[in-house]
């Protein structure tokens, strides 16, 4: 594929059809198109509305606990013996991950649109918990679709959602993971167009979801950029984030995209290796296709059938990626690398031991890549790793992998 022409800015966003180059768009059922167009219209009004921005800011500060901290990971830096490592501490947000940023923004959109019911999909359960949380806060009934495989491996989050008043519907189709949960949520949405708001958890799906999710999550990078300038007097040399669908990553990356001297690295789930199909590295080993309303890089066989893939991390267990990441990959602005299950597991344990922080397995993939590159860097260089969530939800998975009982 020919590399696209270099844009004047990597932060310009999608065109009017929701396309980032050849990626994105809105490939949806005719019944959904009026709703999608209405959502786009409401979003375009909301993002320039001072009242909307003020309400979101107030909730972000006093309910979610922003700004999250930029923390110098002294123990990990000393252990690795190279560049200074900083963590952007999204694990400190209310509900324990970056997901609350997007959910607060979208629940305010649902309110503006007069919707009466919230649906969501979830993999690791963090988006389900955040969706159930904002639904409880604003008095909405909420249904969360979750793959049966993920229900089993993320039982603490399932219980949290139920405590918050949400109905969790296990999905047994396919491998019972995030792709299958998103399929069911879309079916529900088509059936209940009039009263239902679909609160998508990642920077994928039909336009305008990739754009609005990115914009709600960009608070991560905006804060990190200002915090690094304040603490170190300059921008970082490298920023790293894990990429499943890609919301925490695009949230960190977007404010840095036009800073040419900042190297940006997205980390995919390499699973058990890229030589088979037990991974979720769609940009390293996939090809473009259409899934869940947008064109993007996907894991698929020679007939174009979507593969299920595998990751130790429920939040990275998705056979595609948000379309803006696909565009950034092909443009060359962002480098995407796979990390194996075993490498993520090692990073999970090391971070817990040397920092007293238990990271989500998703975030552990990003830390694992930092463990590879930081020792080769100079001591005066700076690295930010997005710590997208806390690892409480993953202790059962890790215990099983280590052959231990809780």
GIMOLIN-V454464 format. One record per residue. RES is the residue in one letter. SS is DSSP state (a for helix, b for strand, c for the rest). OMEGA is omega in degrees with one decimal (999 if undefined). D_LAST is the distance of its C-alpha to the last C-alpha in Angstrom with 1 decimal. Layout:
res & ss & omega & d_last
RES & SS & OMEGA & D_LAST
RES & SS & OMEGA & D_LAST
//
This chain:
res & ss & omega & d_last
X & c & 177.0 & 49.3
X & c & 178.7 & 51.6
X & c & -178.8 & 50.0
X & c & 178.6 & 50.9
X & c & -179.7 & 53.3
X & c & -179.8 & 51.8
X & c & 176.2 & 51.6
X & c & 176.8 & 53.2
X & c & 175.6 & 49.8
X & c & -176.0 & 46.3
X & c & -175.6 & 45.6
X & c & 178.1 & 48.3
X & c & -176.4 & 45.8
X & c & 174.3 & 46.7
X & c & -174.5 & 50.2
X & c & 177.6 & 51.4
X & c & 179.1 & 50.0
X & c & -177.4 & 46.5
X & b & 167.1 & 46.9
X & b & -172.4 & 45.7
X & c & 179.3 & 48.2
X & c & -174.5 & 47.5
X & b & 177.4 & 44.1
X & b & -179.7 & 43.0
X & c & 177.7 & 45.4
X & c & 179.7 & 44.8
X & c & -174.1 & 44.7
X & c & 176.3 & 44.2
X & c & -178.1 & 45.6
X & a & -179.4 & 49.0
X & a & -179.0 & 47.7
X & a & -172.7 & 45.2
X & a & 177.7 & 47.8
X & a & 179.8 & 49.5
X & a & 178.5 & 46.1
X & a & -179.9 & 45.2
X & a & 177.1 & 48.6
X & a & 177.9 & 48.3
X & a & 179.3 & 45.0
X & a & 179.8 & 46.6
X & a & 179.8 & 49.5
X & a & 178.9 & 47.4
X & a & 179.7 & 45.2
X & a & 175.9 & 48.4
X & a & -174.4 & 49.7
X & a & -172.6 & 46.5
X & c & 175.5 & 46.0
X & c & -176.8 & 49.4
X & c & -178.9 & 49.3
X & a & -179.9 & 49.1
X & a & 177.6 & 47.8
X & a & -178.3 & 44.9
X & a & -179.8 & 44.0
X & a & 179.2 & 44.3
X & a & 178.0 & 42.0
X & a & 178.7 & 39.4
X & a & -179.4 & 39.8
X & a & 178.1 & 39.5
X & a & -179.7 & 36.3
X & a & -177.4 & 34.8
X & a & -168.8 & 35.7
X & a & 179.6 & 35.0
X & a & -177.2 & 32.3
X & a & 176.3 & 30.3
X & c & 178.3 & 30.9
X & c & 0.6 & 32.9
X & c & 173.3 & 34.0
X & c & -173.0 & 30.6
X & c & 166.0 & 30.8
X & b & -167.7 & 31.8
X & b & 174.1 & 29.9
X & b & -177.8 & 31.0
X & c & -172.2 & 28.0
X & a & -178.8 & 29.5
X & a & 179.4 & 26.7
X & a & 178.3 & 26.3
X & a & -179.9 & 30.1
X & a & -179.7 & 30.6
X & a & -175.7 & 28.1
X & a & 173.0 & 29.9
X & c & 177.7 & 33.3
X & c & -178.7 & 35.2
X & c & 175.4 & 35.7
X & b & -178.5 & 34.4
X & b & 174.1 & 31.2
X & b & 172.5 & 30.8
X & b & 167.2 & 28.0
X & b & -163.6 & 29.2
X & b & 175.6 & 26.5
X & a & 176.5 & 26.2
X & a & -178.9 & 22.6
X & a & 178.4 & 24.4
X & c & 170.1 & 26.1
X & c & -175.1 & 25.6
X & c & 168.3 & 22.9
X & c & 176.4 & 21.3
X & b & 178.0 & 23.4
X & c & -171.0 & 27.0
X & a & -177.2 & 27.2
X & a & -179.1 & 28.6
X & a & -177.8 & 31.7
X & a & -176.9 & 32.8
X & a & 177.5 & 31.8
X & a & 178.5 & 34.0
X & a & -175.8 & 36.9
X & a & 178.5 & 36.7
X & a & 175.9 & 36.4
X & a & 174.2 & 39.6
X & a & 178.7 & 41.2
X & a & 178.8 & 40.2
X & a & 178.7 & 41.9
X & a & -176.0 & 45.0
X & c & 178.0 & 45.2
X & c & 179.9 & 45.1
X & c & -174.1 & 42.1
X & c & -171.4 & 40.6
X & b & -179.0 & 37.3
X & b & 168.1 & 34.5
X & b & 179.5 & 32.6
X & b & 171.3 & 30.1
X & b & 175.8 & 28.1
X & b & 176.7 & 24.6
X & c & 179.2 & 22.4
X & c & 178.6 & 19.3
X & c & -177.2 & 20.1
X & a & 177.0 & 21.4
X & a & 176.4 & 24.9
X & a & 178.7 & 24.3
X & a & -179.6 & 22.9
X & a & 177.5 & 25.9
X & a & 178.6 & 28.3
X & a & -179.7 & 27.1
X & a & -178.3 & 27.4
X & a & 176.2 & 31.0
X & a & 177.3 & 32.0
X & a & -178.1 & 30.9
X & a & -176.6 & 32.8
X & a & 173.2 & 35.9
X & c & 178.7 & 35.8
X & c & 165.7 & 35.4
X & b & -174.0 & 33.8
X & b & 173.8 & 31.2
X & b & 179.7 & 30.0
X & b & 176.0 & 27.2
X & b & -175.6 & 27.2
X & b & 179.0 & 23.9
X & b & -177.2 & 23.5
X & a & 176.9 & 21.6
X & a & -179.4 & 19.5
X & a & 176.3 & 18.6
X & a & -179.0 & 18.0
X & a & -174.6 & 15.3
X & a & 179.2 & 13.5
X & c & -174.6 & 14.3
X & a & 178.1 & 13.6
X & a & 179.4 & 13.2
X & a & 176.7 & 16.7
X & a & 179.6 & 18.1
X & a & 178.5 & 17.5
X & a & 179.6 & 19.1
X & a & -179.7 & 22.1
X & a & 176.1 & 22.6
X & a & -178.8 & 22.6
X & c & 175.9 & 25.2
X & c & 179.7 & 27.4
X & c & 170.8 & 27.1
X & b & 178.5 & 27.2
X & b & -179.3 & 24.7
X & b & 178.3 & 26.4
X & b & -179.6 & 24.4
X & b & -176.1 & 26.6
X & c & -179.7 & 26.6
X & c & 177.4 & 29.5
X & c & 178.0 & 29.2
X & c & 179.6 & 25.8
X & c & 179.6 & 24.5
X & c & -169.9 & 24.0
X & a & 178.7 & 25.8
X & a & -177.1 & 29.2
X & a & 177.1 & 29.1
X & a & 179.8 & 28.1
X & a & 176.1 & 31.0
X & a & -177.7 & 33.3
X & a & 178.4 & 32.6
X & a & 178.3 & 33.0
X & a & 177.2 & 36.3
X & a & 177.9 & 37.5
X & a & -176.8 & 36.8
X & a & 178.7 & 38.7
X & a & -177.5 & 41.7
X & a & -173.1 & 41.8
X & c & -172.9 & 41.6
X & c & -169.2 & 43.5
X & c & -170.3 & 45.4
X & c & -169.2 & 42.8
X & b & 171.8 & 39.6
X & b & 177.3 & 38.3
X & b & -177.9 & 35.9
X & c & -177.9 & 33.7
X & c & -171.9 & 32.9
X & c & -176.4 & 29.9
X & c & -174.0 & 31.2
X & c & 179.1 & 34.5
X & c & -177.6 & 35.5
X & c & -178.6 & 37.3
X & c & 174.1 & 41.0
X & c & 16.3 & 43.0
X & c & -175.4 & 42.8
X & a & -179.1 & 39.0
X & a & -179.7 & 38.5
X & a & -175.0 & 40.9
X & a & 176.8 & 39.8
X & a & 176.8 & 36.1
X & a & -176.9 & 37.1
X & a & 176.9 & 39.3
X & a & -179.1 & 36.7
X & a & -178.1 & 34.2
X & c & 173.8 & 37.0
X & a & 179.9 & 36.4
X & a & -177.7 & 33.7
X & a & 178.3 & 36.2
X & a & 176.8 & 39.0
X & a & -176.0 & 37.1
X & a & -180.0 & 35.8
X & a & -179.9 & 39.4
X & a & -178.9 & 40.9
X & a & 179.2 & 38.2
X & a & 176.5 & 38.6
X & a & -179.6 & 42.4
X & a & -173.8 & 42.0
X & a & -175.1 & 39.7
X & a & 178.7 & 41.2
X & c & 177.8 & 44.6
X & c & 178.6 & 44.1
X & c & 178.2 & 42.1
X & c & 175.3 & 39.1
X & c & -177.3 & 39.9
X & b & 168.9 & 36.9
X & b & -173.2 & 34.5
X & b & 174.2 & 31.4
X & b & 175.9 & 29.2
X & b & -178.3 & 27.1
X & c & 167.4 & 28.9
X & c & 165.8 & 27.7
X & c & 168.6 & 30.3
X & c & -174.3 & 31.1
X & a & 179.5 & 31.3
X & a & -178.6 & 29.6
X & a & -179.0 & 31.6
X & a & 176.6 & 34.9
X & a & 175.5 & 34.4
X & a & -171.1 & 34.1
X & a & -165.2 & 36.8
X & a & -179.8 & 39.5
X & a & -179.8 & 41.0
X & a & -168.6 & 41.2
X & c & -179.2 & 42.7
X & c & 174.4 & 46.3
X & c & -168.7 & 45.4
X & c & -177.2 & 46.6
X & c & 177.9 & 45.4
X & c & 177.2 & 41.7
X & b & -175.2 & 39.9
X & b & -174.7 & 37.4
X & b & 174.2 & 34.6
X & b & -174.5 & 32.4
X & b & 178.9 & 29.3
X & b & 178.3 & 28.6
X & b & 178.3 & 25.7
X & b & 176.1 & 26.8
X & b & -179.9 & 24.0
X & c & 177.4 & 24.7
X & c & -174.6 & 28.2
X & c & -178.2 & 31.4
X & c & 176.8 & 33.3
X & c & 179.4 & 31.7
X & c & -177.6 & 30.5
X & c & 177.2 & 26.8
X & c & 175.5 & 27.0
X & b & -177.8 & 28.0
X & c & -173.4 & 30.7
X & a & -179.0 & 33.5
X & a & 177.1 & 35.8
X & a & -172.6 & 35.4
X & a & -179.6 & 35.7
X & c & 176.2 & 37.0
X & b & -175.1 & 40.3
X & b & 176.1 & 41.7
X & b & -177.6 & 41.6
X & b & 176.4 & 41.2
X & b & 174.9 & 38.0
X & c & 169.3 & 37.2
X & c & 178.8 & 40.6
X & b & 177.2 & 41.0
X & b & -175.1 & 42.1
X & b & 174.7 & 39.7
X & b & -176.4 & 38.1
X & b & 168.2 & 36.1
X & c & -178.5 & 34.5
X & b & 178.5 & 37.0
X & c & -175.3 & 38.7
X & c & 177.3 & 42.4
X & c & -179.0 & 43.2
X & c & 177.1 & 41.6
X & c & -177.3 & 38.7
X & b & 177.5 & 35.5
X & c & -177.1 & 32.7
X & c & 179.4 & 29.1
X & c & -177.7 & 27.6
X & c & 166.6 & 24.0
X & c & 172.3 & 21.7
X & c & -176.3 & 18.1
X & c & -179.0 & 18.7
X & a & -178.1 & 19.5
X & a & 177.7 & 22.0
X & a & -173.9 & 24.0
X & c & -176.6 & 24.0
X & c & -172.2 & 27.7
X & c & 178.8 & 30.7
X & c & -177.4 & 33.0
X & c & 177.2 & 33.5
X & c & -173.2 & 35.6
X & a & 179.5 & 39.3
X & a & 175.7 & 40.0
X & a & 178.5 & 37.6
X & a & 178.4 & 39.5
X & a & 179.6 & 42.7
X & a & 175.7 & 41.5
X & a & -176.1 & 40.5
X & a & 178.6 & 43.9
X & a & 179.8 & 45.8
X & c & -177.1 & 44.1
X & c & -179.6 & 43.1
X & b & 178.3 & 39.4
X & b & -179.9 & 37.8
X & b & -175.7 & 34.8
X & b & 176.4 & 32.6
X & b & 172.5 & 29.6
X & b & -177.3 & 26.4
X & b & 176.3 & 24.3
X & a & -175.5 & 20.6
X & a & 179.2 & 20.1
X & a & 177.8 & 22.2
X & a & 179.2 & 20.2
X & a & 177.5 & 16.9
X & a & 179.8 & 18.8
X & a & 177.1 & 20.2
X & a & -177.4 & 16.9
X & a & -178.3 & 15.7
X & a & -179.1 & 19.3
X & a & 178.9 & 19.8
X & a & -176.2 & 16.7
X & a & -172.2 & 18.0
X & a & -179.1 & 21.7
X & a & -175.4 & 21.9
X & c & 178.3 & 19.1
X & c & 176.3 & 18.7
X & c & -176.5 & 15.8
X & b & 170.1 & 17.9
X & c & 178.3 & 17.6
X & a & 175.2 & 17.5
X & a & -178.9 & 21.1
X & a & -179.7 & 22.2
X & a & 175.3 & 20.6
X & a & 179.3 & 23.2
X & a & 178.3 & 25.9
X & a & -179.9 & 24.7
X & a & 177.8 & 24.6
X & a & 175.2 & 28.3
X & a & 179.1 & 29.1
X & a & 179.0 & 27.8
X & a & -171.1 & 30.4
X & a & -174.8 & 33.4
X & a & -179.7 & 33.1
X & a & -179.4 & 33.9
X & a & -177.6 & 37.1
X & c & 178.3 & 38.2
X & c & -176.8 & 40.4
X & c & 179.6 & 39.0
X & c & 177.9 & 41.1
X & c & -171.8 & 39.7
X & b & 179.6 & 37.2
X & b & 170.6 & 34.2
X & b & 172.0 & 32.4
X & b & 178.0 & 29.0
X & b & 175.8 & 28.0
X & b & -166.4 & 24.5
X & c & -179.1 & 24.5
X & b & 179.4 & 21.2
X & b & -170.2 & 18.1
X & c & 179.2 & 14.8
X & a & -176.5 & 12.5
X & a & -171.6 & 13.0
X & a & -173.8 & 11.9
X & a & 177.8 & 8.5
X & a & 178.2 & 7.2
X & a & -179.0 & 10.4
X & a & 178.3 & 10.1
X & a & 178.2 & 6.9
X & a & -179.3 & 9.0
X & a & -177.9 & 12.0
X & c & 179.5 & 11.0
X & c & -178.7 & 10.1
X & c & 176.3 & 6.7
X & c & 176.8 & 3.8
X & c & 999 & 0.0
//
